[in-house]
């Protein structure tokens, strides 16, 4: 365990039990989301490649416009 994580757990251990439970649930939820991200991302590679290829074709054909962040 890193020093930073140990320090975070020590600080969390001083919270009331209810807040500790909420924090633990949030951490576990975040870790589960991270575990789901890798397979979801790897499964989407073909679709992302198709979209990127389509965007490049449109750009090369002059069918795109430069994005003006100030106009958003």
MMTF fields as JSON, N, C-alpha, C and O atoms, coordinates in Angstrom:
{
  "mmtfVersion": "1.0.0",
  "mmtfProducer": "UNKNOWN",
  "numBonds": 287,
  "numAtoms": 288,
  "numGroups": 72,
  "numChains": 1,
  "numModels": 1,
  "chainsPerModel": [1],
  "groupsPerChain": [72],
  "chainIdList": ["A"],
  "bondAtomList": [4, 2, 8, 6, 12, 10, 16, 14, 20, 18, 24, 22, 28, 26, 32, 30, 36, 34, 40, 38, 44, 42, 48, 46, 52, 50, 56, 54, 60, 58, 64, 62, 68, 66, 72, 70, 76, 74, 80, 78, 84, 82, 88, 86, 92, 90, 96, 94, 100, 98, 104, 102, 108, 106, 112, 110, 116, 114, 120, 118, 124, 122, 128, 126, 132, 130, 136, 134, 140, 138, 144, 142, 148, 146, 152, 150, 156, 154, 160, 158, 164, 162, 168, 166, 172, 170, 176, 174, 180, 178, 184, 182, 188, 186, 192, 190, 196, 194, 200, 198, 204, 202, 208, 206, 212, 210, 216, 214, 220, 218, 224, 222, 228, 226, 232, 230, 236, 234, 240, 238, 244, 242, 248, 246, 252, 250, 256, 254, 260, 258, 264, 262, 268, 266, 272, 270, 276, 274, 280, 278, 284, 282],
  "bondOrderList": [1, 1, 1, 1, 1, 1, 1, 1, 1, 1, 1, 1, 1, 1, 1, 1, 1, 1, 1, 1, 1, 1, 1, 1, 1, 1, 1, 1, 1, 1, 1, 1, 1, 1, 1, 1, 1, 1, 1, 1, 1, 1, 1, 1, 1, 1, 1, 1, 1, 1, 1, 1, 1, 1, 1, 1, 1, 1, 1, 1, 1, 1, 1, 1, 1, 1, 1, 1, 1, 1, 1],
  "groupList": [{"groupName": "UNK", "atomNameList": ["N", "CA", "C", "O"], "elementList": ["N", "C", "C", "O"], "formalChargeList": [0, 0, 0, 0], "bondAtomList": [1, 0, 2, 1, 3, 2], "bondOrderList": [1, 1, 2], "singleLetterCode": "X", "chemCompType": "L-PEPTIDE LINKING"}],
  "groupTypeList": [0, 0, 0, 0, 0, 0, 0, 0, 0, 0, 0, 0, 0, 0, 0, 0, 0, 0, 0, 0, 0, 0, 0, 0, 0, 0, 0, 0, 0, 0, 0, 0, 0, 0, 0, 0, 0, 0, 0, 0, 0, 0, 0, 0, 0, 0, 0, 0, 0, 0, 0, 0, 0, 0, 0, 0, 0, 0, 0, 0, 0, 0, 0, 0, 0, 0, 0, 0, 0, 0, 0, 0],
  "groupIdList": [1, 2, 3, 4, 5, 6, 7, 8, 9, 10, 11, 12, 13, 14, 15, 16, 17, 18, 19, 20, 21, 22, 23, 24, 25, 26, 27, 28, 29, 30, 31, 32, 33, 34, 35, 36, 37, 38, 39, 40, 41, 42, 43, 44, 45, 46, 47, 48, 49, 50, 51, 52, 53, 54, 55, 56, 57, 58, 59, 60, 61, 62, 63, 64, 65, 66, 67, 68, 69, 70, 71, 72],
  "secStructList": [7, 7, 2, 2, 2, 2, 2, 2, 2, 2, 2, 2, 2, 6, 1, 7, 2, 2, 2, 2, 2, 2, 2, 2, 2, 2, 2, 2, 2, 2, 2, 2, 2, 2, 2, 2, 2, 2, 2, 2, 2, 2, 2, 6, 2, 2, 2, 2, 2, 2, 2, 2, 2, 2, 2, 2, 2, 2, 2, 2, 6, 6, 7, 7, 7, 7, 7, 7, 4, 4, 4, 7],
  "xCoordList": [0.852, 0.0, 0.896, 1.891, 0.54, 1.341, 1.102, 0.121, 2.018, 1.861, 0.591, -0.119, 0.302, -0.877, -2.157, -3.072, -2.224, -3.422, -3.559, -4.659, -2.448, -2.475, -2.968, -3.783, -2.48, -2.895, -4.39, -5.089, -4.881, -6.303, -7.158, -8.19, -6.732, -7.476, -7.449, -8.45, -6.314, -6.237, -7.2, -7.886, -7.25, -8.169, -9.614, -10.458, -9.89, -11.248, -11.664, -12.838, -10.723, -11.058, -11.525, -12.115, -11.27, -11.702, -13.107, -13.674, -13.66, -15.013, -16.038, -15.739, -17.242, -18.307, -18.575, -18.341, -19.065, -19.275, -20.098, -19.77, -21.167, -22.027, -21.244, -21.402, -20.409, -19.608, -18.541, -18.22, -17.991, -17.032, -17.704, -17.126, -18.923, -19.656, -19.939, -19.8, -20.334, -20.6, -19.332, -19.359, -18.234, -16.962, -16.516, -16.057, -16.652, -16.272, -17.118, -16.597, -18.405, -19.289, -18.891, -18.898, -18.545, -18.136, -16.828, -16.683, -15.892, -14.61, -14.832, -14.295, -15.621, -15.893, -16.629, -16.363, -17.543, -18.263, -17.306, -17.4, -16.406, -15.425, -14.495, -14.187, -14.054, -13.196, -13.926, -13.339, -15.19, -15.986, -16.162, -16.107, -16.372, -16.511, -15.219, -15.249, -14.089, -12.798, -12.628, -12.11, -13.068, -12.957, -13.833, -13.476, -14.971, -15.865, -15.347, -15.665, -14.559, -14.106, -13.215, -13.42, -12.245, -11.293, -11.987, -11.734, -12.859, -13.527, -14.421, -14.471, -15.12, -16.003, -15.196, -15.599, -14.057, -13.219, -12.629, -12.611, -12.149, -11.538, -12.567, -12.235, -13.814, -14.866, -15.31, -15.907, -15.033, -15.499, -14.453, -14.704, -13.31, -12.233, -12.65, -12.313, -13.368, -13.783, -14.709, -14.565, -15.653, -16.58, -15.837, -16.109, -14.903, -14.135, -13.279, -13.16, -12.685, -11.886, -12.773, -12.381, -13.955, -14.886, -15.251, -15.246, -15.563, -15.913, -14.737, -14.917, -13.546, -12.362, -12.105, -11.799, -12.227, -12.036, -13.064, -12.737, -14.307, -15.365, -15.073, -15.252, -14.628, -14.308, -13.163, -13.204, -12.145, -11.023, -11.48, -11.067, -12.335, -12.85, -13.618, -13.439, -14.469, -15.243, -14.319, -14.533, -13.303, -12.366, -11.619, -11.5, -11.121, -10.38, -11.27, -10.785, -12.556, -13.498, -13.995, -14.834, -13.489, -13.881, -15.268, -15.897, -15.752, -17.102, -17.125, -18.141, -16.028, -15.978, -15.648, -15.183, -15.892, -15.576, -14.659, -14.724, -13.815, -12.957, -13.839, -14.801, -13.513, -14.264, -13.78, -12.581, -14.714, -14.406, -14.862, -16.053, -13.963, -14.376, -15.108, -15.933, -14.807, -15.476, -16.924, -17.714, -17.287, -18.649, -19.518, -20.719, -18.938, -19.719, -20.575, -21.297],
  "yCoordList": [-1.172, 0.0, 1.232, 1.287, 2.21, 3.426, 4.305, 4.137, 5.238, 6.168, 6.994, 7.231, 7.433, 8.268, 7.502, 8.045, 6.242, 5.451, 5.168, 5.231, 4.861, 4.625, 5.877, 5.785, 7.038, 8.307, 8.543, 8.991, 8.241, 8.416, 7.491, 7.91, 6.236, 5.302, 5.726, 5.599, 6.225, 6.701, 7.867, 7.924, 8.787, 9.921, 9.435, 9.908, 8.504, 7.977, 7.237, 7.252, 6.598, 5.832, 6.73, 6.243, 8.022, 8.959, 9.5, 10.204, 9.175, 9.617, 8.802, 7.698, 9.34, 8.533, 7.283, 7.281, 6.228, 4.957, 5.108, 4.513, 5.901, 6.076, 6.643, 6.181, 7.628, 8.235, 7.268, 7.265, 6.45, 5.436, 4.456, 4.087, 4.036, 3.104, 3.732, 3.071, 5.002, 5.694, 5.816, 5.614, 6.145, 6.271, 4.925, 4.838, 3.884, 2.543, 2.127, 1.557, 2.407, 2.059, 2.82, 2.259, 4.094, 4.898, 4.376, 4.311, 4.01, 3.477, 2.161, 1.959, 1.267, -0.022, 0.148, -0.573, 1.09, 1.366, 1.873, 1.469, 2.739, 3.275, 2.169, 2.115, 1.301, 0.195, -0.756, -1.243, -1.018, -1.879, -1.232, -1.917, 0.081, 0.788, 0.705, 0.532, 0.828, 0.706, -0.683, -0.821, -1.71, -3.076, -3.286, -4.061, -2.604, -2.733, -1.941, -2.27, -0.907, -0.026, -0.748, -0.609, -1.503, -2.16, -3.064, -2.93, -3.986, -4.82, -4.011, -4.281, -3.024, -2.21, -1.448, -1.354, -0.906, -0.154, -1.063, -0.705, -2.229, -3.135, -3.659, -3.908, -3.833, -4.303, -3.235, -3.558, -1.978, -0.893, -0.454, 0.481, -1.093, -0.663, -0.654, 0.287, -1.663, -1.72, -0.555, 0.085, -0.282, 0.831, 2.164, 3.037, 2.329, 3.572, 3.763, 4.879, 2.686, 2.77, 3.172, 4.002, 2.594, 2.936, 4.426, 5.11, 4.92, 6.337, 7.246, 8.288, 6.857, 7.665, 7.689, 8.742, 6.538, 6.481, 7.349, 8.06, 7.282, 8.102, 9.59, 10.376, 9.976, 11.382, 11.846, 12.961, 11.018, 11.387, 11.544, 12.479, 10.623, 10.733, 12.04, 12.733, 12.371, 13.614, 14.825, 15.788, 14.786, 15.912, 16.087, 17.202, 14.992, 15.057, 15.495, 16.077, 15.221, 15.621, 17.047, 17.524, 17.732, 19.119, 19.25, 20.301, 18.212, 18.224, 18.559, 18.358, 19.062, 19.393, 20.869, 21.528, 21.372, 22.762, 22.774, 21.893, 23.781, 23.949, 24.301, 25.059, 23.759, 24.033, 25.326, 25.519, 26.21, 27.462, 27.364, 27.525, 27.106, 26.938, 28.156, 28.022, 29.345, 30.544, 30.601, 31.337, 29.846, 29.861, 28.821, 28.742, 28.04, 27.008, 27.597, 26.871],
  "zCoordList": [0.0, 0.0, 0.0, 0.724, -0.81, -0.886, 0.345, 1.07, 0.558, 1.676, 1.521, 2.498, 0.297, 0.068, 0.381, 1.0, -0.046, 0.211, 1.708, 2.258, 2.354, 3.801, 4.525, 5.443, 4.115, 4.735, 4.518, 5.427, 3.309, 3.011, 3.879, 4.402, 4.032, 4.872, 6.334, 7.041, 6.784, 8.164, 8.384, 9.404, 7.434, 7.551, 7.507, 8.269, 6.624, 6.506, 7.769, 8.138, 8.428, 9.633, 10.776, 11.74, 10.682, 11.716, 11.448, 12.283, 10.293, 9.968, 10.749, 11.203, 10.906, 11.52, 10.676, 9.467, 11.318, 10.63, 9.355, 8.328, 9.416, 8.245, 7.068, 5.938, 7.322, 6.258, 5.751, 4.563, 6.645, 6.212, 5.254, 4.231, 5.584, 4.72, 3.359, 2.329, 3.348, 2.086, 1.244, 0.03, 1.898, 1.196, 0.636, -0.503, 1.438, 0.979, -0.222, -1.181, -0.176, -1.289, -2.549, -3.645, -2.394, -3.549, -4.143, -5.364, -3.301, -3.78, -4.514, -5.603, -3.925, -4.564, -5.892, -6.854, -5.935, -7.181, -8.257, -9.416, -7.88, -8.83, -9.339, -10.529, -8.448, -8.856, -9.804, -10.771, -9.529, -10.41, -11.779, -12.8, -11.809, -13.083, -13.883, -15.101, -13.204, -13.879, -14.49, -15.598, -13.763, -14.267, -15.504, -16.391, -15.567, -16.725, -17.921, -19.064, -17.672, -18.736, -19.744, -20.95, -19.283, -20.189, -21.2, -22.397, -20.766, -21.771, -22.711, -23.911, -22.167, -23.006, -24.044, -25.204, -23.631, -24.554, -25.623, -26.8, -25.226, -26.202, -27.189, -28.348, -26.752, -27.643, -28.632, -29.659, -28.344, -29.198, -30.226, -30.987, -30.266, -31.154, -32.62, -33.339, -33.081, -34.487, -34.812, -35.854, -33.927, -34.164, -34.141, -34.964, -33.207, -33.146, -34.395, -34.9, -34.891, -36.12, -37.291, -38.111, -37.374, -38.452, -38.388, -39.412, -37.203, -37.048, -37.389, -38.019, -36.978, -37.278, -38.78, -39.34, -39.435, -40.886, -41.605, -42.555, -41.14, -41.741, -41.56, -42.491, -40.373, -40.113, -40.999, -41.519, -41.183, -42.047, -43.501, -44.187, -43.968, -45.339, -45.528, -46.531, -44.565, -44.652, -44.617, -45.353, -43.774, -43.691, -45.012, -45.521, -45.56, -46.826, -47.984, -48.955, -47.886, -48.934, -48.728, -49.493, -47.706, -47.451, -46.854, -46.98, -46.212, -45.653, -44.162, -43.497, -43.644, -42.222, -42.05, -42.98, -40.856, -40.517, -39.297, -38.44, -39.243, -38.07, -36.871, -37.002, -35.728, -34.511, -33.899, -33.696, -33.606, -32.947, -31.497, -31.229, -30.557, -29.163, -28.601, -27.697, -29.134, -28.64, -29.072, -28.48, -30.085, -30.591, -29.88, -30.14, -29.004, -28.306, -27.239, -26.555]
}
